[in-house]
Amino acid sequence: MEPLSRNQGSGSQDRSRKESEIMAQSTPYTKKAYGLSIAAAVGGFLFGFDSSVINGAVDSIDKAFSLGPALTGFVVAIALLGCAVGAWVGGGLADRYGRLRVIFIGGILFLVSSIGAGLTIGPWDLLLWRVLGGLGIGIASVVTPAYIAEISPRQVRGTLASFQQLAITLGIFAALLSDALLANTAGGASEQLWIGMEAWRWMFLVGAVPAVVYIVLAFTLPESPRYLLAKHREDEARDIFKTLVIESEVDRNINDINKAIEADEKNASASLRGPKFGLQGVVWIGILLSIFQQFVGINVIFYYSTSLWKAVGFTEEYSLLVSVITAVTNVVLTFVAIFLVDRVGRRPILLTGSVLMTIALGTMALAFSFATKSGEDVSLPGAWGPIALIAANVFVVGFAASWGPLVWVLLGEIFPPRIRGKALGVAASAQWLANFAITVTFPAMSGWSLPITYGMYAVFALLSFIFVFAKVPETKGMELEQTETLFTK
């Protein structure tokens, strides 16, 4: 398919092209790609589940092992260091051993982590299980979007790439819902539930179920055609392409990928290094997209929301309910982003999201400045409690409809083929490290000053608007090979 341009001839040609694009979104081939993308996105579900399941357990873990704020933050955040390492090595492993084998490894690591964390005997072995789970999730965070991008027709690539974030939001929702159900069934997260184990332990054990599903999928999904062609297995790649594109497009897709592979081999020693503080400019754009996605503080909502709302006077049951409602909002608005990403474009959605997040976070900072404290009890007087709740959910709306899914879309699009694997690994690692920094510092910072903490997140949301406006071009409807031209002078 020829590259898109701003001027492609007559109006009738434009109408014909648009009609063919619309038709391409509803063929059996794109439906097949939808199915494969949904299955692969189970890795995103594991990501979301693992990142949020500790939300309902964190206070009970603190109580059971007498951790204190600093160690509590470290237990929550250390999984993210494993994620950073997993993201760093995941791309190379996938190129060497195949996408599906690496998916299998990620599933095994997460399965072991879920069981180990549920049966933990102290904070130090819990740290180990959290790191192992993080390794699995980090691997999945790189392999899943790469796999989806490689099997997606360009007309719906943005939509299918958004499935990763949708799966993450569904994983967050499932984790928070299961936390609430288990805690309420037991009468509290610290109370015994089944076979003499506390409810918070079962919160981790439930994660074994999606891990097993992910492992099974590794044996049922077709391998990436690009990987097969890189290993000179053209017949297998051709058979897979026949299920994804019309017959007349099979040879063209194979030839295009073979040319890209040849270019990759010529540039095997290609470096990320460049004149922009030691890196190529496009690599910094990927890194900063990842950092801003985390520095707005979104994961504070999903890691600590139950503790946060309890701290300002809500009961554990109501705090868990509020967390579930927030997770539902996250899921619903991600559907909105998926619907709009290939229609409106990336830039307008990101800019709108930055504005909403800035306003919401500023409002939360203002609300918590009115908090009153009596001993260890904190409360928000008058209307400030409901205002803080509404602002928190507006923040989730702004993030879920924009920066949540679209950063993953852009990371799969903006890097040149010769450095895509390396650059995606670096950007994903930066995302996990930024997530770690926010997560590990929140308990101490919130104990010091919630208004300043949320005010800082609001500043980063404002800076994200400026960054996108100045540095991030539109990539809607472009071939992967075209997008790199947007970042070169």
N, C-alpha and C positions, 0 to 999 in steps of 0.2 A: 504494500500500500504506500502511495506516494506521501512524502512529508506534507504536513499541513502548512499553509502559509496564509498571510492576511489577504492575498489577492490571487485567486485561482481561476480567473477567467470569468465567464458569463454567470448571470444569476441562475440560469437553468442548470449549469454545471454544479454550482454550489448547492442547489436544491437536491440534485441527484446524489451528491456526496453525502448530504445530511440524511437523506432517506436511506442510503446504504448503511450509514453508521447506525441509524435506529434499528434497521432490520438485523444488523450484526449483533445487536444486544439481546436478541430473543431467539437465536437459532439453537438447534440441539447442541452445537459445538460449544457455544458460550454457556449453555446450561451444564454441560459436562465440566467446564472450567469452574463454574460456580460450585458444583458438587465437590470437586477436588480441593478448592480453596477453603470451603467450609470444613472439610475433614482435616486439612493441614492446620487450620486455625485453632485446633484443639490445643496446640502448643501455646497460643495466646491465652486460652482458658486456664491452663496450668499456671502461666505467668500471673494472671489476675488473682487466681485462687491462693497461690502461695504468698503473694504480696499482702493480701488482706486477711488471711485466716487468723493471723496473730492478733488482729484487732480485738476480738472478743476474749482472747486468752491472756493478753499482756498484763492486766492487773492481777490475775490469778497466779501467773508465773512469778511476778514480782513478790506477791504474798507468800507463795510456796517456798521460794528460794532466797527471800530477803535481798533482792538485788540492789535497790536504790535507783535513783533517776539515771545516773550515768550508765550503769551496767544494763539497765532496762533498755535504754536507747540502743546500746551496742548489740544486745540480743535481737532486737527488732531489725536493726540495720545490717548486721553482718552478712545476712543472706545476699545483700546487694553487692558485697565485695565478690562473692562467688559468682554472681551474675556478670560482673564486669570481666572476670577471668574467662567465664564461659563464652561471653560475647566476643572476646579477643581471639580465642582459639577456634570458635565454632565455624567461621567461614573457611579457614584452612582445612579443618577436618572434613567439612562438607565437600570441598573441592577434591580432596584426596580419596575419600572413602564413599562418597555419595550422600545425597540428602537424606535418604531413608535410614541408612545405618546410623547416621548422627542423630536423627529423630529417635531411634531406638535407644541410643545411649542416654539422651536427655530424659526419656521416659523412665529408664531404670534408675537414674540418679534421683529423680523426683519421687519415685516409689519408695526407695530406701530412706529418703529424707522424711517422708510422711510417717512411715512406720517408726523410724528412730525417734523423731520428735514426740510422737504420741507416747512412746515408752521411755522417755528420757528420765534419768535418775538425778540429774543436777544441771546447773547452768552451763558447765563446761562441755558436757557431751551434747547438750542442746545446741551450743554454738557450732559444733561439728556437723550436726544434722542440717542446721540452717545453711551452712556453707555448701554442703553437698546438693541440697535443693536449689540453691542459687546457681551452682554450676549448670545444672540441668536446664533451668529457666533461661540462663544467659545464652546457652547453646540454641535453645528453641527461639529466642528473640532474634537471632540472626538467620537461622536456617528457614524458619517459617516464612518471613516476608520475601526472602530470596526465592524460595520454591514457588510461592504464589505468583511473584512477578514473572517467573520463567514459564509458567503454564497459562498465563492470562493473555487473551486478545487485547490489543491496545485500547479498543473502544470502551472496555469496561475495566481496564487495569486499575484505575483509581478506586473504583467501587470494590473490586476484589481485594486490593491491598488494604482497604479499610476494614475488611473482615478480621484482620489481626487485632485491631483496637476493639472492635465489637466483641470478639472473643475474650479479650482482657476484661472488658466491662462486665460480661456475663460471668466470668470467673470471680470477679470482685463481688458481684451480687450473690452468687452461689455460696461463697465463703461467708459473707455477712449473714445471709439467711440461715445457713446451717449453724453458724455460731449462735444466733438468736434462738433457734429451735432447740438446740442442745442445752443451752443455758437455762431456758425457760422450763424445759422438761425436767431438768435436775433440780430446779429451784435456785440456780446460781451457777456461774462458771466454775466456782471452786468446790461445788458439791459433787458427791459421787453419783455416777449415772448407771453404767452397766459394768458388770464383773469387777466391781470394786474400784474402778478408775473414775477420776474426776471428769467433768464435762469438758474442760479445756483440753484434756488429752485426746478426747474423741474428735475435737475440732481438727486436730492435725491428722488423725487416722482416716478421716473421711476423704482426705486428699489422695489416698491410695486408689480410689475408684477412677477418677479421670486419668491418673497416671497409667493404669492398666489399659484404659481405652487408647491412650496415645501410643503405648507400646504395640497394641494390636494393629493400629493404623499403619505402623511402620512396615507391616507385612502385607498390607492390602493396597496401599497407594502405588501408582506407577511412579517410576523414577523420573526425575527431571530430564526432559529431552536434551537440554543443554549439557548436562553432565554426561549423558550417554554418548553424545556426539564428541565431547572432549575425550572420551575413552575409546573412540572409533567404533562405537556400537550403533552404526547408522540404521540398520534394519529395525532394531528395537525402538529407536527414536522415531522412525517413520511410522511405525504402528501406533505409537502414542499420539503423534501429530494428526493422524487420520481421525482421531476421536475429538480433536480440539479445533481443527480448522477444516474448511472445505477442501476437496481433493485438489483443486487447482492451486491452492495456496501452500500445499505440503512442501513441494520442492523449493519454493521460494523461501519458506521459513528455514528449511534445512540449510540452504545456501547462505542465507543471511547469518545464521548462527555459526556456520563453519568459517565464514569470513571473520566474524567477531572473535572466534577462538584462535584463528591464525594471528589476528592482531594482538590478542592477549599473550600468545606465545612469544611474539616478537617483543612484547613489552613485559615479559615475565619479571624482569628486573626493575620494572618501573617503580619509582619511589614516590611516596607521598610528600617528599620534601619539596619546598618551593620558597619563593621570596617573601611570603607573608608570615613573618615570625617563625620561619623554619618549615612551614607547610604550604601546600597549594591552597589558594583562596577557597576553592570549592570544598576542601576538607574542613576548613574553619567554619564554613557555612553549615555543614552537617553537624559539626561539634556544637556550635552555638544553638542550632535548633534543638538539639538534644538537651543542652544545659538549661535553656529557657523553659523547655517543657517541664522540667523538674523543679527549677528554682521558683516557680510561682507557688510551690507548696502543695500541689494537688495530693500527694501521697500522705501528707499529714492528715487529710480528711479520711483516707481509707485505712491508714495504719493506726491512728490514735483517736478517731472520732468518738468511740465509746468512752474512752477515758476522758476525753475533752468535755463531753456533755455531762458526764458524771461529776466532773470537777466543778461545774457551774450549777449543780443542784439537781440534775435529773436523776431518776432512779436507774439502776442497771438495765431493767427491762425496757424502760422508755428510751434509754440511750441506744440500746441495740436496735430498737424499732426505728429510731431516727436514722441510724446508720444504714438500715435496709432500704428505707425510703430514698436516701441519698444515692444508694447503689442503683435503684430502679431508675431514678432520674438520669444517672450516668448512661444506662443502657439505652433508654428511649432517645436521648439526644444524640447518641452515637449513630442510631438509625437515621436521624436527620442529616448528619454529616455524610453518611454513605449515600443518601439520596442526592445531596447537593454537590458532592466533590467533582463529579464529571459534568455537571451542568453549570454551576456558578464559577468554579475554578478554585485554586488553592489559596491565592493571595487574599481575595475578599473575605473568605471564611476565617482565615488566620487573623486578619486585622480586626474583624468584628469580635472574635473571641477575646483578643487582647483587651479591647475596650471593656467588655463585660467583666472580665476577671479583675481589671484594675478597679472598677467601681465597686464590685462585690468585696474584694479584699480590703479596700479602704474603709468600707462600711463595717466590716468585721473588726478592724482595728479600732474604729471609733466605738463600737458597741462594747468591746472588752475593756476599754478605758474607763467605763462606768462600773466595772465589776467591784463588788464589795466582798470583804473577807472577814470571817469570824472564826478564829482558830484555824482549823484545816478546812472549814466549809467556805466555799466560794459561791456567789450567786450574782446573777444579772438582774438588776432591779427594774420594775415596771415593764415597759414594752421592749427593753433592750434584749431580753431573752428571745422572744419571737423574731425580732429584727436580725439578731445574729443567726438564727436558724434559716431565715429566708435568704440572707446574704450568702450563707454557706452553700445553699442549694443553687442560687444564681451563679455562684462561682463554678460549681460543678457543671451547670448548664453551659456556661461560656467555654469551659475546658473540653467537655465531652463532645460538643458540636464543632470543635475546631482543632485545638492543639493536640488533643488526645490522639485521634486517628490520623490527622493530616501530616504530622511529623513523620509517622511511619511510611506514609505514601511518598513523601518527598525524599526520605532516605533511600527508598528503593528506586528513585528516578534520577537524582541529580548527579551521581558520580559517573565519570567516564568508565567505559568497560575495562580499560587496562588497569584501573585501580579500584574497581567497585568493591571487590571482596575485602581488600585491606581497609579501604576507607569506611565501609559499612561497619567493620569490626571496631575501628577506632571510634566512630560516632556512637555506636551502641555502648561501648565501654564508657565513654564520657557520660552517656545518659545514666548508666548504673552508678557511676561514681558521684554524679550530681545528686542522684536519688539518695545515695548513702549519706552524703553530707547533710542534706535536709533532714533525713530521718534520724540520724544519730544526734543531731544538735537540738531537735525540737523539745524533748523533755526538759533539758536544762534551760533553754531559751524561754519556754512557756512558763517555767517556774520563776524566771526572772521578770519577764514582761510580755504578756500576750499582745498588748497593743503594738509594741515595737516589732514583735515577731511578724504579725500579720501586715504591719506597715511595710516591713522589708519585702515581703512577698508581693505587695501591691506595687512597689517600685520596680521589681523584676518584671511584673506583668506589663507595666508601662514601657520598660525598655524593650520588651519583646515586640511591641507595636512598632517602635522606632526601627528595630532591626529588620523586621519583615518589610516595612515600607521602603527602607533604603537598600536592602541587599538581596532579597529573595524574589526572583522573577517567577512568572507564571509558567507552569509546565503542562497545563491541561491539554489533552489530546495529542501530545507529541510522542513520537517513537522514543524508546529509551536511548537509541543512538543519537537522537537529535538534541536531547536536553542538555548535553554537556556544552553545546555551542552557546547556550545562554550565559554561561559563566566564564567565557573567554572574551577578551577584547578583540 
